[in-house]
Amino acid sequence: MNDLATTATEINRLHQQAHLPPAKPRTSLGVWAGDVWIPEPSFLYCIATYNGTYWVAPAPGEGTHVSRLYSGERMSTDGFAWRYTIFAENNDPDLSDQWYVGTRSAPLNRAGVHGILKSYGLDDFKGAKIKGVRFDDTLERPFGEPDPGQWYWDAPLPDDDFYVNLQIEGMVNEHGVPLLL
């Protein structure tokens, strides 16, 4: 009789659990689509390599922030578009790296994150240590972004005057993000 009561209790417990939504994964290594690494939504990634630490974070509105903190030689801004990329010296005592590069605004296409990481110097995805943790919040700005006073830009581009004028007129903020009027 006791075995029958135990079995009924166990069946009831399993029946109740079957109606629960499946648990959300707590960690992620991202998804590979062929040779392209794609971050999963709602995950904060830290990618550690010999040449720096890369961060991929969810941003408001389905976007994704990408940044790199590194030491060594300062990256040149040649070949990068001012309106998309921030370069800076890092003076944050909590972050040991000397330099920063990151997205000025959050790209909406997660499949494009792979190319951004490569342009920032991540040349060996397969050899990198990738760790993603569930992050159900979003970051307004990329991880580790220094104050605008520490930013640098050493490549003249024809659109610089255009964006500086938009900033002076109050149409974009210091990050180059358009302001709603």
C-alpha positions, 0 to 999 in steps of 0.5 A: 500500500505504501508503494502505491502512495509513493508512486501516486505522489511521484506521478503527481509531481512529474505531471505538475513539472510537465506543465512548467516552461522549460528552464532557460539556459544559463550559459552559452558559447554562441552559435556557429552558422558555417564559419560565422559566430553569432551571439545568442540574444539575452547573453553577455559574452566575454571572449578572452584571447592572447591580444585582449578581451572582447565583450558582446552585450545586448543593447536596447531595441534588439541591438548588440554592443561590441567592445575590446579592451587590450594592452600594447600598441594603440590601434589606428583609426584608419579604415574605420568609420567615425560614426560607427567606432570609438577608440579610447585610452582606458584610464579606469583603475578597475580595468587593467587594459590600456586601450579600448575600441567599441561600437558607437551605436549598437548594430541590430544584426547579430550575424554582423558581430563576427565581422566587427570582432574580426575588425577589432583584432579577433583573428582566432575564434576557434582558439578563443575562450568564449563564455556567455552568461544569461543577461536579461537586461541591456546595456545602454553603452558598450562594456568598458567604454571610457569617458568621451574625453579619453577618445581619440581619432587620428584619421581624417574622414570627409564626414567628420565635419558633418557629424561635428556640426550635427553635434553642435546643433544638438541633433546627435550626442557625443556618441554620434547617436541621433537625438529625437527632437 
